[in-house]
Amino acid sequence: MQVLRGIPERAAQPSVLTIGNFDGVHRGHQALLEMLVTKARAMQAAATVLTFEPHPREYFSPQNAPARLTSLRDKLLQLAQNGVDRVHVCRFDARLAALPADRFVEHVLVRGLGVRHLIIGDDFRFGARRQGDFALLEREGARLGFGVEAMPTLADGGVRVSSSAVREALAEGRLDDAAALLGRPYSIAGRVTTGRRLGRSLGYPTANIALRFRRPALGGVFAVAVEGLAGHRLAGVANLGSRPTVGGDRPNLEVHLLDWAGDCYGTHLRVHFLHKLRDEARYDSLDALRAQIRLDERAARAWFATHPIQN
């Protein structure tokens, strides 16, 4: 898959295009991408995604923006796995926010991306003050020579499959519901960095994984499966939070592997969140924290005894 920053002055080849943030690349996104790839193959054009960085809501209201489900790197990996040929990552800034909808269509979609067919979600809005909608796209498509198609909302058990629904499920610890919406367990990937080695001093060494999010979508203590250290996924216990007992002030992901020992500094790991054990809590002493970690390990082993890891 080809990844390009920004929009070229003029497209080098035609595209079948979709536009969106694709945070989480959930089952609704996956259904849209399947439509995109099928149409692109039929039209002998590139299956193309236009996405934005930062998320527009992060630009307009950074303090109230929703928690991110995926880093840009993970989003691109998921798009590639769904058959996308090319992704344009467009910086969302004041100039783009002020661009009228009709100029966005003519200058970005037609001239810059060579759109021949556009597939969008049924709630897609764009352009300055979000004035662009499906009706405007249909009018501009008829004028400028491209087709427009809307992807209907996908529902699961009466729940609309959306990034917001995934965030809500994760925030409430409903990991099975989040996995059903995503089509896979929720995961976070990152590189193992050097920490304070506190876990080792407590008898429970941990891999400290660098977070790309300022605010993760979930928090607490979890039974997890860890990918990247062996030919199969390893069972572990993860703490995702600010570590209030030891004076933490920013989100941190620490994973204790249940049956693996070794040096994993610098390794890129993926942590799959399978089951929430409890919320994060503050303890009065390190001895109390050590006792709780021991209970967490026992609880995780008991859960894995009836829920073996699927590789």
Sine and cosine of phi, psi and omega as CSV:
sin_phi,cos_phi,sin_psi,cos_psi,sin_omega,cos_omega
0.00,0.00,0.69,-0.73,0.01,-1.00
-1.00,-0.05,0.75,-0.66,0.03,-1.00
-0.90,-0.44,0.83,-0.56,-0.05,-1.00
-0.83,-0.55,0.65,-0.76,0.08,-1.00
-1.00,-0.01,0.81,-0.58,0.07,-1.00
0.99,0.14,-0.14,-0.99,-0.06,-1.00
-0.89,-0.45,0.79,-0.62,0.03,-1.00
-0.93,0.36,0.32,-0.95,0.05,-1.00
-0.89,0.46,-0.62,0.78,0.02,-1.00
-0.54,-0.84,0.69,-0.72,-0.05,-1.00
-0.92,0.40,0.63,-0.77,0.04,-1.00
-1.00,0.07,-0.36,0.93,-0.01,-1.00
-0.44,-0.90,0.38,-0.93,0.00,-1.00
-0.94,0.33,0.36,-0.93,-0.02,-1.00
-0.67,-0.74,0.51,-0.86,0.34,-0.94
-0.99,-0.17,0.83,-0.56,-0.30,-0.95
-0.84,-0.54,0.56,-0.83,0.29,-0.96
-0.74,-0.67,0.38,-0.92,-0.09,-1.00
-0.76,-0.65,0.69,-0.72,0.08,-1.00
0.20,-0.98,0.09,-1.00,0.02,-1.00
-1.00,0.08,-0.48,0.88,0.08,-1.00
0.80,0.60,0.63,0.78,0.02,-1.00
-0.95,0.32,0.88,-0.48,-0.03,-1.00
1.00,-0.06,-0.43,0.90,-0.08,-1.00
0.70,0.72,0.88,0.48,-0.04,-1.00
-0.98,0.18,-0.08,-1.00,-0.11,-0.99
-0.90,0.44,-0.52,0.85,0.09,-1.00
-0.91,0.41,-0.70,0.71,0.10,-1.00
-0.86,0.50,-0.68,0.73,-0.04,-1.00
-0.89,0.46,-0.63,0.78,0.04,-1.00
-0.91,0.42,-0.65,0.76,0.04,-1.00
-0.90,0.44,-0.68,0.73,-0.01,-1.00
-0.91,0.41,-0.54,0.84,0.08,-1.00
-0.90,0.43,-0.67,0.74,0.08,-1.00
-0.87,0.49,-0.69,0.72,-0.03,-1.00
-0.86,0.51,-0.77,0.63,-0.07,-1.00
-0.92,0.40,-0.66,0.75,0.02,-1.00
-0.87,0.49,-0.71,0.70,0.00,-1.00
-0.92,0.39,-0.64,0.77,-0.01,-1.00
-0.89,0.45,-0.66,0.75,0.02,-1.00
-0.90,0.43,-0.64,0.76,0.00,-1.00
-0.91,0.42,-0.56,0.83,-0.03,-1.00
-1.00,-0.07,0.01,1.00,-0.03,-1.00
0.80,0.60,0.76,0.65,0.02,-1.00
-0.76,-0.65,0.21,-0.98,-0.01,-1.00
-0.98,0.21,0.77,-0.64,0.12,-0.99
-0.96,0.26,0.94,-0.34,-0.23,-0.97
-0.85,-0.53,0.65,-0.76,0.06,-1.00
-0.88,-0.47,0.73,-0.68,0.17,-0.99
-0.95,-0.31,0.87,-0.49,0.02,-1.00
-0.76,-0.65,0.21,-0.98,-0.17,-0.99
-0.84,-0.54,0.56,-0.83,0.05,-1.00
-0.60,-0.80,0.88,-0.48,0.02,1.00
-0.97,0.26,0.14,-0.99,0.13,-0.99
-0.83,0.56,0.71,-0.71,-0.02,-1.00
-0.78,0.62,-0.58,0.81,0.01,-1.00
-0.94,0.35,-0.46,0.89,0.10,-0.99
-0.94,0.33,-0.53,0.85,0.01,-1.00
-0.95,0.31,-0.74,0.67,-0.09,-1.00
-0.97,0.24,-0.58,0.82,-0.08,-1.00
-0.54,-0.84,0.97,0.26,-0.11,-0.99
-0.86,0.51,-0.53,0.85,-0.03,-1.00
-0.96,0.27,-0.42,0.91,-0.06,-1.00
-0.93,-0.35,0.13,0.99,-0.01,-1.00
-0.92,0.40,0.54,-0.84,0.01,-1.00
-0.93,0.38,0.41,-0.91,0.09,-1.00
-0.88,0.47,0.64,-0.76,0.04,-1.00
-0.98,0.22,0.64,-0.77,0.09,-1.00
-1.00,0.06,-0.59,0.81,-0.07,-1.00
-0.69,-0.72,0.55,-0.84,0.17,-0.98
-0.96,0.28,0.25,-0.97,0.06,-1.00
-0.86,0.51,-0.65,0.76,-0.01,-1.00
-0.86,0.51,-0.73,0.68,-0.01,-1.00
-0.92,0.40,-0.61,0.79,0.04,-1.00
-0.87,0.50,-0.70,0.71,0.00,-1.00
-0.90,0.43,-0.62,0.78,0.06,-1.00
-0.87,0.49,-0.70,0.72,0.00,-1.00
-0.92,0.40,-0.64,0.77,0.03,-1.00
-0.89,0.46,-0.67,0.75,0.03,-1.00
-0.89,0.46,-0.67,0.75,0.00,-1.00
-0.91,0.41,-0.35,0.94,0.03,-1.00
-1.00,-0.10,0.23,0.97,0.17,-0.99
1.00,0.01,0.16,0.99,0.00,-1.00
-0.93,0.37,0.66,-0.75,0.00,-1.00
-1.00,0.05,-0.61,0.80,-0.13,-0.99
-0.51,-0.86,0.65,-0.76,0.06,-1.00
-0.82,-0.57,0.77,-0.64,0.14,-0.99
-0.97,-0.23,0.88,-0.47,0.06,-1.00
-0.99,-0.12,0.94,-0.34,-0.11,-0.99
-0.97,-0.25,0.78,-0.62,0.03,-1.00
-0.93,0.36,0.83,-0.56,0.05,-1.00
-1.00,0.01,0.91,-0.41,-0.06,-1.00
-0.65,-0.76,-0.12,-0.99,-0.07,-1.00
-0.88,0.48,-0.61,0.79,-0.02,-1.00
-0.90,0.43,-0.71,0.70,0.00,-1.00
-0.93,0.36,-0.63,0.78,0.00,-1.00
-0.88,0.47,-0.50,0.87,-0.05,-1.00
-1.00,-0.03,-0.06,1.00,-0.08,-1.00
-0.95,0.30,0.85,-0.52,0.03,-1.00
-0.86,0.51,0.48,-0.88,-0.09,-1.00
-0.86,0.51,-0.67,0.74,-0.05,-1.00
-0.93,0.38,-0.58,0.81,0.05,-1.00
-0.95,0.32,-0.56,0.83,0.07,-1.00
-0.87,0.50,-0.69,0.73,0.01,-1.00
-0.90,0.44,-0.76,0.65,-0.12,-0.99
-0.95,0.32,-0.70,0.71,-0.13,-0.99
-1.00,0.05,-0.62,0.79,-0.05,-1.00
-1.00,0.02,-0.82,0.57,-0.12,-0.99
-0.96,0.29,-0.75,0.67,-0.11,-0.99
-0.99,0.14,-0.83,0.56,-0.08,-1.00
-0.97,0.26,-0.73,0.69,-0.10,-0.99
-0.98,0.19,-0.58,0.82,-0.11,-0.99
-0.91,-0.41,-0.06,1.00,0.08,-1.00
0.85,0.53,0.66,0.75,-0.09,-1.00
-0.91,0.43,0.75,-0.66,0.11,-0.99
-0.93,-0.36,-0.41,0.91,0.06,-1.00
-0.45,-0.89,0.69,-0.73,-0.06,-1.00
-0.86,-0.52,0.78,-0.62,0.05,-1.00
-0.87,-0.48,0.82,-0.58,-0.07,-1.00
-0.72,-0.69,0.30,-0.95,0.15,-0.99
-0.94,0.35,0.41,-0.91,-0.11,-0.99
-0.95,0.31,-0.15,0.99,0.03,-1.00
-0.94,-0.34,0.28,0.96,-0.09,-1.00
-0.94,0.35,0.77,-0.64,0.11,-0.99
-0.75,-0.66,0.48,-0.88,-0.09,-1.00
-0.38,-0.92,0.13,-0.99,0.04,-1.00
0.99,0.12,0.16,-0.99,-0.01,-1.00
-0.81,0.58,0.73,-0.68,-0.01,-1.00
0.82,0.57,0.43,0.90,0.07,-1.00
0.80,0.60,0.62,0.78,-0.06,-1.00
-0.99,0.17,-0.31,0.95,-0.01,-1.00
-0.99,0.14,0.68,-0.73,0.02,-1.00
-0.60,-0.80,-0.14,-0.99,-0.06,-1.00
-0.89,0.46,-0.64,0.77,-0.02,-1.00
-0.88,0.47,-0.67,0.74,0.04,-1.00
-0.90,0.43,-0.64,0.76,0.02,-1.00
-0.89,0.45,-0.64,0.77,0.04,-1.00
-0.89,0.46,-0.69,0.73,0.02,-1.00
-0.89,0.45,-0.73,0.69,-0.02,-1.00
-0.93,0.37,-0.56,0.83,0.05,-1.00
-0.89,0.46,-0.68,0.73,0.03,-1.00
-0.90,0.43,-0.56,0.83,-0.03,-1.00
-0.98,0.22,-0.62,0.78,-0.15,-0.99
-0.97,-0.24,-0.09,1.00,0.15,-0.99
1.00,-0.03,0.61,0.80,0.12,-0.99
-0.70,-0.71,0.47,-0.89,0.02,-1.00
-1.00,0.05,0.40,-0.92,0.00,-1.00
-0.73,-0.69,0.70,-0.71,-0.04,-1.00
-0.63,-0.77,0.68,-0.74,0.02,-1.00
-0.97,-0.23,0.67,-0.74,0.09,-1.00
-1.00,-0.02,0.88,-0.47,0.01,-1.00
-0.92,0.40,0.40,-0.92,-0.01,-1.00
-0.89,0.46,0.70,-0.72,0.08,-1.00
-1.00,-0.08,0.74,-0.67,0.02,-1.00
-0.86,-0.51,0.49,-0.87,0.04,-1.00
-0.74,-0.67,0.94,-0.35,-0.03,-1.00
0.87,0.49,0.57,0.82,-0.01,-1.00
0.99,0.10,-0.04,1.00,0.01,-1.00
-0.98,-0.21,0.79,-0.61,0.05,-1.00
-0.91,0.41,0.79,-0.61,0.03,-1.00
-0.97,0.23,0.92,-0.39,-0.06,-1.00
-0.46,-0.89,0.29,-0.96,0.08,-1.00
-0.89,0.46,-0.59,0.81,0.01,-1.00
-0.90,0.44,-0.65,0.76,0.02,-1.00
-0.91,0.41,-0.61,0.79,0.06,-1.00
-0.90,0.43,-0.72,0.70,0.01,-1.00
-0.86,0.51,-0.68,0.73,-0.01,-1.00
-0.89,0.45,-0.69,0.72,0.01,-1.00
-0.89,0.45,-0.68,0.74,0.00,-1.00
-0.92,0.40,-0.69,0.73,-0.02,-1.00
-0.88,0.47,-0.52,0.85,-0.02,-1.00
-1.00,-0.03,0.05,1.00,0.04,-1.00
0.98,0.22,0.24,0.97,0.00,-1.00
-1.00,0.02,0.97,0.26,-0.12,-0.99
-0.93,0.36,-0.55,0.83,0.05,-1.00
-0.90,0.43,-0.64,0.77,0.03,-1.00
-0.92,0.40,-0.65,0.76,0.04,-1.00
-0.89,0.46,-0.68,0.74,0.01,-1.00
-0.90,0.44,-0.60,0.80,0.03,-1.00
-0.91,0.42,-0.61,0.79,0.02,-1.00
-0.95,0.30,-0.59,0.81,-0.03,-1.00
-0.99,0.13,-0.44,0.90,-0.12,-0.99
0.99,0.11,0.21,0.98,-0.02,-1.00
-0.14,-0.99,0.36,-0.93,0.09,-1.00
-0.89,0.46,0.55,-0.83,0.06,-1.00
-0.92,0.39,0.63,-0.77,-0.02,-1.00
-0.62,-0.79,0.39,-0.92,0.13,-0.99
-0.77,-0.63,0.70,-0.71,0.01,-1.00
-0.89,-0.46,0.52,-0.85,0.04,-1.00
-0.04,-1.00,0.10,-1.00,-0.04,-1.00
-1.00,-0.08,0.63,-0.78,0.01,-1.00
-0.96,0.27,0.81,-0.59,-0.02,-1.00
-0.90,-0.43,0.23,-0.97,0.04,-1.00
-0.97,0.23,0.81,-0.58,0.02,-1.00
-0.96,-0.28,-0.39,-0.92,-0.02,-1.00
-1.00,0.08,-0.04,1.00,-0.01,-1.00
0.86,0.51,0.44,0.90,0.01,-1.00
-0.93,0.38,-0.65,0.76,0.01,-1.00
-0.86,0.52,-0.65,0.76,0.02,-1.00
-0.89,0.45,-0.65,0.76,0.00,-1.00
-0.92,0.38,-0.42,0.91,0.04,-1.00
-1.00,0.05,-0.08,1.00,-0.02,-1.00
1.00,-0.05,0.13,0.99,-0.01,-1.00
-0.72,-0.69,0.99,0.17,-0.03,-1.00
-0.88,0.48,0.60,-0.80,-0.04,-1.00
-0.79,-0.61,0.46,-0.89,0.19,-0.98
-1.00,-0.06,0.86,-0.51,0.01,-1.00
-1.00,-0.05,0.89,-0.46,-0.12,-0.99
-0.96,-0.29,0.82,-0.57,-0.02,-1.00
-0.90,0.43,0.77,-0.64,0.01,-1.00
-0.99,-0.10,0.68,-0.73,0.05,-1.00
-1.00,-0.03,-0.09,1.00,-0.06,-1.00
-0.98,-0.19,0.64,-0.77,0.15,-0.99
-0.96,0.29,-0.50,0.87,0.00,-1.00
-0.63,-0.78,0.96,-0.29,0.00,-1.00
-0.94,0.34,0.33,-0.94,-0.07,-1.00
-0.99,0.14,-0.16,0.99,0.00,-1.00
-0.54,-0.84,0.24,-0.97,0.02,-1.00
-0.38,-0.93,0.41,-0.91,0.00,-1.00
0.76,-0.66,-0.38,-0.92,0.01,-1.00
-0.89,-0.45,0.73,-0.68,-0.19,-0.98
-0.70,-0.72,0.50,-0.87,0.31,-0.95
-0.99,0.13,0.78,-0.62,-0.12,-0.99
-0.73,-0.69,0.33,-0.94,0.18,-0.98
-0.92,-0.40,0.74,-0.67,-0.11,-0.99
-0.92,-0.39,0.77,-0.64,-0.04,-1.00
-0.91,-0.41,0.69,-0.72,0.10,-1.00
0.80,-0.60,-0.08,1.00,-0.03,-1.00
-0.93,-0.37,-0.33,0.94,-0.04,-1.00
-0.57,-0.82,-0.02,-1.00,0.02,-1.00
-0.97,0.23,0.02,1.00,0.01,-1.00
-0.59,-0.81,0.22,-0.98,0.02,-1.00
-0.97,0.22,0.60,-0.80,-0.05,-1.00
-0.94,-0.33,0.59,-0.80,0.03,-1.00
-0.97,0.23,0.58,-0.82,0.01,-1.00
-0.37,-0.93,0.11,-0.99,0.12,-0.99
-0.87,-0.50,0.77,-0.63,-0.04,-1.00
-0.87,-0.49,0.63,-0.78,0.17,-0.98
-0.92,-0.39,0.84,-0.54,0.03,-1.00
-0.87,-0.50,0.95,-0.32,-0.03,-1.00
0.14,-0.99,-0.31,-0.95,-0.12,-0.99
-0.99,-0.14,0.00,1.00,0.02,-1.00
0.82,0.58,0.89,0.45,-0.11,-0.99
-0.90,0.43,-0.44,0.90,-0.02,-1.00
-0.90,0.43,-0.53,0.85,-0.06,-1.00
-0.94,-0.35,0.36,0.93,0.12,-0.99
0.97,0.23,0.48,0.88,0.05,-1.00
-0.94,0.33,0.48,-0.88,-0.02,-1.00
-0.73,-0.69,0.10,1.00,0.02,-1.00
-0.56,-0.83,0.44,-0.90,-0.04,-1.00
-0.86,0.52,0.64,-0.77,-0.04,-1.00
-0.59,-0.81,0.63,-0.78,0.04,-1.00
-0.91,-0.41,0.89,-0.45,0.03,-1.00
-0.85,-0.52,0.71,-0.70,-0.02,-1.00
-0.81,-0.58,0.81,-0.58,0.14,-0.99
-0.98,-0.20,0.88,-0.47,0.00,-1.00
-0.99,0.13,0.75,-0.66,-0.16,-0.99
-0.96,0.29,-0.63,0.77,-0.11,-0.99
-0.71,-0.71,0.73,0.69,0.01,-1.00
-0.51,-0.86,0.65,-0.76,0.05,-1.00
-0.67,-0.74,0.66,-0.75,0.01,-1.00
0.31,-0.95,0.05,-1.00,0.00,-1.00
-1.00,-0.05,0.89,-0.46,-0.01,-1.00
-0.87,-0.49,0.29,0.96,0.00,-1.00
-0.87,0.50,0.72,-0.70,0.01,-1.00
1.00,0.05,-0.16,0.99,-0.02,-1.00
-0.97,0.23,0.60,-0.80,0.07,-1.00
-1.00,-0.05,0.89,-0.45,-0.06,-1.00
-0.90,-0.43,0.45,-0.89,0.17,-0.99
-0.88,-0.47,0.80,-0.60,-0.03,-1.00
-0.95,-0.31,0.89,-0.46,0.02,-1.00
-0.99,-0.12,0.85,-0.52,-0.05,-1.00
-1.00,0.04,0.90,-0.44,-0.14,-0.99
-0.96,-0.29,-0.60,0.80,-0.11,-0.99
-0.41,-0.91,0.75,-0.67,0.03,-1.00
-1.00,0.06,0.79,-0.62,0.01,-1.00
-1.00,0.00,-0.66,0.75,-0.03,-1.00
-0.14,-0.99,0.18,-0.98,0.15,-0.99
-0.98,0.20,0.36,-0.93,0.10,-1.00
-0.94,0.34,0.54,-0.84,-0.01,-1.00
-0.60,-0.80,0.32,-0.95,0.06,-1.00
-0.98,-0.17,0.69,-0.72,0.00,-1.00
-0.90,-0.44,0.45,-0.89,-0.11,-0.99
-0.97,0.25,-0.32,0.95,-0.04,-1.00
-0.46,-0.89,0.27,-0.96,0.06,-1.00
-0.93,0.37,-0.49,0.87,0.06,-1.00
-0.90,0.43,-0.66,0.75,0.04,-1.00
-0.92,0.40,-0.62,0.79,0.05,-1.00
-0.90,0.43,-0.69,0.73,0.01,-1.00
-0.87,0.49,-0.66,0.75,0.02,-1.00
-0.89,0.45,-0.63,0.77,0.01,-1.00
-0.94,0.35,-0.62,0.79,0.04,-1.00
-0.88,0.48,-0.62,0.78,0.04,-1.00
-0.88,0.47,-0.67,0.74,0.04,-1.00
-0.91,0.42,-0.62,0.78,0.03,-1.00
-0.89,0.45,-0.67,0.75,0.02,-1.00
-0.89,0.47,-0.69,0.72,0.02,-1.00
-0.89,0.46,-0.68,0.73,0.00,-1.00
-0.90,0.44,-0.64,0.76,0.02,-1.00
-0.91,0.41,-0.69,0.72,0.01,-1.00
-0.89,0.45,-0.63,0.78,0.04,-1.00
-0.90,0.44,-0.63,0.78,0.01,-1.00
-0.93,0.37,-0.70,0.72,0.00,-1.00
-0.90,0.43,-0.44,0.90,0.01,-1.00
-0.89,0.46,-0.48,0.88,0.02,-1.00
-0.94,-0.33,-0.07,1.00,0.01,-1.00
-0.71,-0.70,0.95,0.31,-0.03,-1.00
-0.86,0.50,0.54,-0.84,-0.01,-1.00
-0.92,0.39,0.72,-0.69,0.07,-1.00
-1.00,-0.06,0.85,-0.52,0.00,-1.00
-0.97,-0.24,0.00,0.00,0.00,0.00
